[in-house]
Amino acid sequence: MVNTGHQDMIHDAQYDYYATHMATCSSDGSVKVFEGGATPFITYNLNGHSGPVWCVSWAHPKFGTTLASAGYDGTVIVWQKQQDGRDFSNMYTYTGHKSSVNGIKWAPVEYGEAILATCSSDTSFDVLTYSANGWEVIKTPNAHSVGVNGIDWEPYTDGTMRLATCGADNSLKVWKKNGSAFELETKVCPAENQNFSEWVRDVAFRPSPTASGSTLLACCSGSKVFIFERVGSAFNPIAVFTVPALCWRVSWSDQEGLLAAACSDNNAYVFKNVNPANIKDWKQVKVHSTSAF
């Protein structure tokens, strides 16, 4: 357990690629970075947001020790560790959203550039690319009519950029880049000709595709968690299970056979694919309680 020193609720915590830095963010408006692996011993305090900070995301180390943060103030800040290692500096502040920024995620490193996707309550998602000419922005307005809650990149496969978004309009969508814009590739449904009945809170791609294709995980504002598998340009539902409380976040383990759902009862429920030959076969194996934090 890490005593973060935050003065309010913590909304996100993420390790970097090598698990030597952990970033946290809070309703107190701050971002903190702890260095030292399992026993953090150095703390960096990153202050730049004027409201609660919802999420953080680490870039691949190819792009340096680089962290993005986003929050209620509608800004995205890209932080980079200084060469002398003494602090993190504000590399870039993006103010292109008109409302709360609810999700951020760096693109797979295979695309060769530092590319950051952001999504907002203003109904849009944006893609920011850093190059020798500075930051270039591709805006996708009206992606979800009532606001975008979450975003994630599909793993690199054929070189075509694809990402998924979920929203307060009870929908889950997959987009692909076509020229200088992102276009809707498919709308993902929990069953044939059936829409979600509540907000889709979060979305996450499995880090590595299976032999049959990409796998997508999503949760609703109720207590259901869904797994979808890509078939051509569509995603078909292959599993659905219920957690004991309202589900807020979902994520995959880098060790593949595990997924987790973070819920409103301060617990994270861990599920395992007990039969790797059958991706539909999942069993709850652990409950992590955060009530002591």
C-alpha positions in Angstrom: 0.0 0.0 0.0 1.3 3.5 -0.9 0.5 6.6 1.1 0.0 8.9 -1.8 -0.5 12.1 0.1 -3.6 13.1 -2.0 -6.1 15.2 -0.2 -9.2 13.8 -1.9 -10.5 10.8 -3.9 -8.0 9.0 -6.2 -9.5 8.4 -9.7 -6.7 6.6 -11.5 -3.3 4.9 -10.9 -1.1 3.6 -13.7 2.4 2.0 -13.9 4.7 2.9 -16.8 6.1 0.3 -19.2 8.8 -0.9 -16.9 6.7 -0.6 -13.7 9.4 1.8 -12.2 7.0 4.8 -12.1 3.5 4.9 -10.8 1.2 7.9 -11.5 -1.9 8.7 -9.5 -4.5 11.5 -10.0 -7.1 12.9 -7.7 -10.1 15.2 -7.1 -7.6 17.4 -5.3 -6.4 18.6 -8.7 -3.0 17.0 -8.6 -1.0 14.3 -10.3 1.7 12.4 -8.4 4.5 10.2 -9.7 6.1 7.6 -7.4 9.5 6.2 -8.5 11.0 3.0 -7.2 8.9 0.1 -8.3 7.2 -2.0 -5.6 8.6 0.2 -2.8 8.3 3.8 -4.1 10.8 6.2 -2.6 10.7 9.4 -4.8 7.6 11.5 -5.2 7.0 14.1 -7.9 4.1 16.5 -7.5 2.6 17.7 -10.8 0.3 20.6 -10.6 -1.3 22.2 -13.6 -5.0 21.3 -13.6 -7.6 23.6 -12.1 -10.1 20.8 -11.1 -10.4 17.1 -10.4 -8.0 14.9 -12.5 -9.8 11.8 -13.9 -7.1 9.8 -15.7 -3.4 9.4 -16.5 -1.6 7.4 -19.2 2.1 6.6 -19.8 3.6 6.7 -23.3 6.0 4.0 -24.5 9.6 4.6 -23.2 10.6 5.1 -26.8 9.2 8.6 -26.3 11.0 9.2 -23.0 9.4 9.1 -19.5 6.2 10.8 -20.7 2.9 11.0 -18.9 -0.5 12.5 -20.0 -3.2 13.6 -17.6 -6.7 14.9 -18.1 -9.6 16.1 -16.1 -12.7 18.1 -15.3 -11.1 21.4 -16.4 -11.2 20.2 -20.0 -7.4 20.2 -20.4 -4.9 17.5 -21.3 -1.4 18.0 -20.0 1.6 16.0 -21.4 4.4 15.8 -18.8 8.0 14.7 -19.5 10.7 13.8 -17.0 13.6 16.2 -17.2 17.0 14.9 -18.3 18.5 15.5 -14.9 15.7 13.4 -13.4 14.8 16.0 -10.8 11.3 16.8 -11.9 8.6 16.5 -14.6 7.9 19.5 -16.8 4.8 20.5 -18.7 5.7 19.6 -22.3 2.3 20.5 -23.8 -1.2 21.6 -22.7 -4.1 20.8 -25.0 -7.3 22.9 -24.5 -9.3 21.8 -27.6 -12.1 20.2 -25.7 -15.0 22.3 -24.4 -15.9 20.1 -21.4 -14.5 17.5 -19.0 -11.9 15.2 -20.6 -12.9 11.7 -19.4 -10.3 9.4 -21.0 -6.9 9.4 -22.6 -4.7 6.7 -24.1 -1.4 6.5 -26.0 -1.5 4.6 -29.3 0.5 1.4 -29.9 4.2 2.2 -30.4 4.2 0.4 -33.7 2.7 3.5 -35.4 6.1 5.1 -34.9 5.0 8.4 -33.4 3.7 9.7 -30.1 0.0 9.6 -30.6 -2.5 10.4 -27.9 -6.3 9.9 -28.0 -8.6 11.9 -25.8 -12.4 11.9 -25.2 -14.7 14.4 -23.6 -18.2 15.1 -22.4 -18.4 17.6 -25.2 -19.3 14.6 -27.5 -16.0 14.4 -29.3 -12.8 12.5 -29.3 -9.5 14.0 -30.5 -6.2 12.4 -31.7 -3.0 14.3 -31.0 0.2 13.4 -32.9 3.6 14.8 -32.0 6.1 15.3 -34.8 8.9 17.6 -35.8 6.3 20.3 -36.6 4.7 20.2 -33.2 1.4 18.7 -32.2 -1.2 18.0 -34.9 -4.8 17.4 -34.0 -7.6 15.3 -35.7 -11.0 16.1 -34.2 -14.0 13.8 -34.4 -17.1 15.8 -33.2 -20.4 14.3 -32.3 -18.9 10.8 -31.7 -21.4 10.2 -28.9 -24.4 12.5 -28.6 -24.4 12.9 -24.8 -20.7 12.7 -24.2 -17.8 10.2 -24.5 -16.9 8.3 -21.4 -13.9 6.1 -22.5 -11.5 5.4 -25.2 -8.9 2.7 -26.2 -6.7 1.8 -29.1 -7.0 -1.5 -30.9 -3.7 -3.4 -30.9 -1.6 -2.8 -34.0 -2.4 -5.4 -36.8 -2.5 -4.3 -40.4 -1.3 -0.7 -40.0 -4.7 0.8 -40.0 -5.4 2.9 -36.9 -8.5 1.8 -35.0 -9.9 2.8 -31.7 -13.0 2.2 -29.6 -15.2 4.7 -27.8 -18.1 4.4 -25.4 -20.6 7.0 -24.3 -23.5 8.3 -22.3 -25.7 7.7 -25.3 -25.7 4.0 -24.4 -23.4 3.0 -27.3 -20.0 1.4 -28.0 -18.3 2.2 -31.3 -15.2 1.3 -33.3 -13.5 3.8 -35.5 -10.8 3.6 -38.1 -8.5 6.2 -39.7 -9.2 7.0 -43.3 -6.9 9.7 -44.7 -6.9 12.6 -42.3 -10.0 11.7 -40.4 -11.5 8.9 -38.3 -14.7 7.3 -39.6 -17.1 4.9 -37.9 -16.3 1.3 -38.8 -18.9 -0.4 -36.7 -21.4 0.0 -33.8 -20.9 -2.8 -31.2 -24.1 -4.2 -29.7 -24.7 -6.5 -26.8 -26.9 -8.7 -28.9 -28.1 -8.7 -32.5 -30.3 -5.7 -33.3 -30.2 -4.7 -29.6 -28.7 -1.5 -28.1 -27.2 -1.1 -24.6 -29.9 -0.1 -22.1 -27.6 2.2 -20.1 -24.4 4.3 -20.3 -21.3 2.4 -21.4 -18.8 3.5 -18.8 -15.5 2.0 -20.0 -13.8 0.1 -22.9 -10.6 -1.8 -23.2 -9.0 -3.9 -25.9 -7.1 -7.1 -24.9 -3.4 -6.1 -25.2 -2.6 -8.8 -27.8 -5.0 -10.2 -30.4 -6.0 -13.9 -30.2 -5.6 -16.2 -33.2 -9.2 -15.2 -34.2 -8.7 -11.5 -33.8 -9.1 -8.6 -31.4 -11.1 -8.9 -28.2 -13.0 -5.9 -26.7 -14.1 -5.5 -23.1 -16.8 -3.0 -21.9 -18.9 -2.3 -18.9 -22.2 -0.5 -18.4 -23.3 2.0 -15.7 -25.1 -0.9 -14.1 -23.4 -4.2 -13.2 -22.8 -5.9 -16.5 -19.4 -6.6 -18.1 -19.3 -7.6 -21.8 -16.7 -9.3 -24.0 -16.7 -9.0 -27.8 -14.6 -10.6 -30.5 -13.8 -9.1 -33.9 -15.2 -11.0 -36.8 -14.3 -9.1 -40.0 -15.3 -5.5 -39.4 -17.9 -6.4 -36.7 -17.6 -7.3 -33.0 -19.7 -10.2 -31.8 -20.7 -10.7 -28.2 -19.1 -13.8 -26.7 -19.5 -13.4 -22.9 -21.4 -11.4 -20.4 -21.3 -11.5 -16.6 -22.6 -9.6 -13.7 -20.6 -8.0 -10.9 -22.1 -7.2 -7.4 -22.0 -3.4 -7.8 -22.0 -0.6 -10.3 -19.1 -1.0 -12.6 -16.8 2.0 -13.4 -13.6 0.7 -15.0 -12.4 -2.5 -16.8 -8.9 -3.6 -17.7 -7.0 -6.6 -19.0 -3.9 -8.1 -17.4 -0.8 -8.1 -19.6 -0.6 -11.8 -18.7 -3.7 -12.1 -20.9 -5.8 -14.7 -19.0 -7.1 -12.2 -16.5 -9.5 -9.2 -16.5 -10.6 -6.9 -13.8 -13.7 -4.8 -13.1 -13.5 -1.9 -10.6 -16.9 -1.2 -8.9 -18.7 1.3 -6.7 -18.4 -0.9 -3.6 -14.6 -0.2 -3.5 -13.8 -3.6 -4.8 -12.0 -4.9 -7.9 -13.3 -8.2 -9.2 -10.8 -10.4 -11.1 -11.9 -12.9 -13.6 -9.8 -15.7 -15.3 -10.2 -17.4 -18.6 -10.2 -20.9 -17.1 -10.1 -22.6 -20.4 -7.7 -20.8 -22.8 -9.2 -22.8 -25.7 -12.6 -21.3 -25.0 -12.6 -17.5 -24.6 -16.2 -17.7 -23.5 -15.3 -19.6 -20.3 -14.6 -17.1 -17.4 -14.6 -17.5 -13.7 -14.3 -15.0 -10.8 -11.0 -15.8 -9.0 -10.4 -12.9 -6.6 -11.8 -9.8 -5.0 -9.4 -7.0 -4.2 -10.8 -4.7 -1.5 -9.7 -1.0 -1.6 -11.6 0.0 1.4 -8.4 0.1 3.4 -6.8 2.7 1.2 
